[in-house]
Amino acid sequence: MIELTRLNGQRFVLNAEQIRTVEETPDTLITLLSGDRLVVKEKAAQVVRLVIDYGRALRRLVPLD
């Protein structure tokens, strides 16, 4: 899960595994696997960094045999 900010300033948590695409148009638009779209204050590069950090955190939880 990653924490993001709506354009109205409201913070929310998004399941990063549901993201299909992230684009700047110029606002950052996140399209989910369901087809839903979210506009957030964070830049696309910030969203990508949060998703990468989230994935790395998950991999640390899984023991490698």
SELUMVO-982023 format. One line per field, with one value per residue: residue number from 1; residue in one letter; x, y, z of N, C-alpha, C in turn. Coordinates in Angstrom, 1 decimal. Example, Ala and Ser with C-alpha at 12.3 -4.5 7.8 and 13.67 -1.06 7.14 Angstrom:
2
i: (1:2);
aa: (A:S);
n.px: (13.2:12.8);
n.py: (-5.7:-2.2);
n.pz: (7.8:7.1);
ca.px: (12.3:13.7);
ca.py: (-4.5:-1.1);
ca.pz: (7.8:7.1);
c.px: (13.2:12.9);
c.py: (-3.3:0.0);
c.pz: (7.8:7.9);
This chain:
65
i: (1:2:3:4:5:6:7:8:9:10:11:12:13:14:15:16:17:18:19:20:21:22:23:24:25:26:27:28:29:30:31:32:33:34:35:36:37:38:39:40:41:42:43:44:45:46:47:48:49:50:51:52:53:54:55:56:57:58:59:60:61:62:63:64:65);
aa: (M:I:E:L:T:R:L:N:G:Q:R:F:V:L:N:A:E:Q:I:R:T:V:E:E:T:P:D:T:L:I:T:L:L:S:G:D:R:L:V:V:K:E:K:A:A:Q:V:V:R:L:V:I:D:Y:G:R:A:L:R:R:L:V:P:L:D);
n.px: (0.8:0.5:0.8:-1.0:-1.9:-4.9:-6.1:-7.5:-6.2:-6.7:-5.5:-4.8:-4.8:-3.4:-3.7:-0.9:-0.5:-2.6:-2.3:-2.3:-1.3:0.7:0.6:1.6:-0.4:-1.2:-1.4:-0.9:-2.1:-3.5:-4.2:-6.1:-6.2:-8.9:-9.9:-10.7:-9.9:-7.5:-6.6:-3.8:-1.7:1.1:4.0:4.6:7.0:7.4:5.3:6.0:8.4:7.5:6.0:8.0:9.5:7.6:7.4:9.9:10.0:8.0:9.4:11.4:10.1:9.6:11.1:14.0:14.7);
n.py: (-1.2:2.2:5.7:8.5:11.7:13.4:15.9:17.7:17.7:15.7:12.8:9.5:5.8:3.6:0.5:-0.6:-2.7:-2.7:-0.9:0.1:2.0:5.0:8.4:11.7:14.5:17.5:16.9:14.2:11.1:8.2:5.0:2.3:-1.3:-2.0:-0.1:2.2:5.7:7.8:11.1:12.6:14.6:14.1:13.8:11.8:10.4:10.3:8.6:6.2:5.7:5.3:2.9:1.1:1.1:0.0:-2.6:-3.6:-3.6:-5.6:-7.9:-8.2:-9.3:-11.9:-14.9:-16.1:-19.2);
n.pz: (0.0:-0.8:0.2:-0.9:-2.3:-2.9:-5.2:-3.7:-1.4:0.4:2.0:1.1:0.9:-1.3:-3.0:-4.3:-6.1:-7.8:-9.7:-13.1:-15.0:-14.9:-15.5:-16.5:-17.2:-17.4:-14.7:-12.4:-13.4:-12.4:-13.5:-12.7:-12.5:-12.7:-14.3:-13.2:-12.5:-11.0:-9.8:-8.7:-6.4:-6.3:-8.3:-11.3:-11.2:-8.4:-7.6:-8.9:-7.6:-5.0:-5.4:-6.2:-3.8:-2.1:-3.3:-2.8:0.0:0.4:-0.7:1.2:3.3:2.6:3.0:1.4:0.2);
ca.px: (0.0:1.2:0.0:-1.0:-2.7:-5.8:-5.9:-8.2:-5.4:-7.1:-4.6:-5.5:-3.9:-3.8:-3.0:0.1:-0.5:-3.7:-1.9:-2.0:-0.5:0.8:1.0:1.4:-1.2:0.1:-1.6:-0.6:-3.2:-3.2:-5.3:-6.1:-6.6:-10.3:-10.3:-10.9:-8.8:-7.3:-5.7:-3.1:-0.7:2.4:4.5:4.6:8.2:7.3:4.5:6.8:9.4:6.7:5.6:9.2:9.8:6.6:7.7:11.2:9.6:7.4:10.4:12.2:9.3:9.6:12.4:14.5:15.2);
ca.py: (0.0:3.5:6.8:9.5:12.9:13.8:17.3:18.5:17.7:14.5:11.7:8.1:4.7:2.8:-0.8:-0.4:-3.8:-2.5:0.2:-0.3:3.0:6.3:9.3:13.1:15.0:17.5:16.3:12.8:10.3:6.8:4.1:1.0:-2.5:-2.0:0.9:3.5:6.6:8.7:12.2:12.9:15.7:13.6:13.6:10.4:9.8:10.0:7.5:5.1:5.4:4.7:1.5:0.4:0.9:-1.0:-3.9:-4.0:-4.0:-6.9:-8.9:-8.4:-10.1:-13.3:-15.6:-16.8:-20.5);
ca.pz: (0.0:-0.8:0.6:-1.9:-2.0:-3.9:-5.5:-2.7:-0.2:1.2:1.9:1.0:0.7:-2.6:-3.2:-5.4:-7.0:-8.6:-10.7:-14.5:-15.6:-14.2:-16.5:-16.2:-18.3:-16.6:-13.4:-12.4:-13.5:-12.1:-14.0:-12.0:-13.3:-12.8:-15.2:-12.4:-12.6:-9.8:-10.1:-7.4:-6.4:-6.5:-9.7:-11.7:-10.7:-7.0:-7.5:-9.3:-6.5:-3.9:-5.8:-6.1:-2.4:-1.6:-3.8:-2.1:1.3:0.4:-0.9:2.4:4.2:2.1:3.1:0.2:0.6);
c.px: (0.9:0.3:0.2:-1.9:-3.6:-5.6:-6.5:-7.4:-5.7:-6.1:-5.4:-4.4:-4.4:-3.0:-2.2:0.0:-1.7:-3.5:-1.6:-1.0:-0.4:1.3:0.8:0.7:-1.7:-0.1:-1.3:-1.9:-2.8:-4.4:-5.1:-6.5:-8.1:-10.8:-10.6:-9.6:-8.7:-6.3:-5.1:-2.1:0.7:2.8:4.6:5.9:8.1:6.4:5.2:7.8:8.7:6.3:6.9:9.6:8.9:7.0:9.0:10.8:8.9:8.4:11.2:11.4:9.3:11.0:12.8:15.2:16.4);
c.py: (1.2:4.6:7.9:10.6:13.3:15.3:18.2:18.5:16.4:13.4:10.4:7.1:3.9:1.5:-0.7:-1.6:-3.7:-1.5:-0.4:0.7:4.2:7.2:10.7:13.8:16.5:17.0:14.8:12.0:8.8:6.0:2.8:-0.1:-2.6:-1.0:2.3:4.3:7.5:9.8:12.5:14.0:15.3:13.5:12.1:9.7:9.4:8.7:6.2:4.7:4.8:3.2:0.6:0.1:-0.1:-2.4:-4.5:-4.4:-5.3:-8.1:-9.2:-9.3:-11.6:-13.9:-16.3:-18.1:-20.9);
c.pz: (0.0:-0.5:-0.4:-1.5:-3.1:-4.2:-4.5:-1.4:0.7:0.9:1.8:0.7:-0.4:-2.6:-4.5:-6.5:-8.0:-9.7:-12.1:-15.1:-14.7:-15.3:-16.0:-17.4:-18.1:-15.2:-13.5:-12.4:-13.4:-12.6:-13.3:-13.0:-13.6:-13.8:-14.5:-12.6:-11.4:-10.3:-8.7:-7.6:-6.7:-8.0:-10.0:-11.2:-9.2:-6.8:-7.8:-8.2:-5.3:-4.2:-5.7:-4.7:-1.8:-2.0:-3.1:-0.7:1.4:0.2:0.3:3.4:3.8:2.1:1.8:0.6:-0.2);
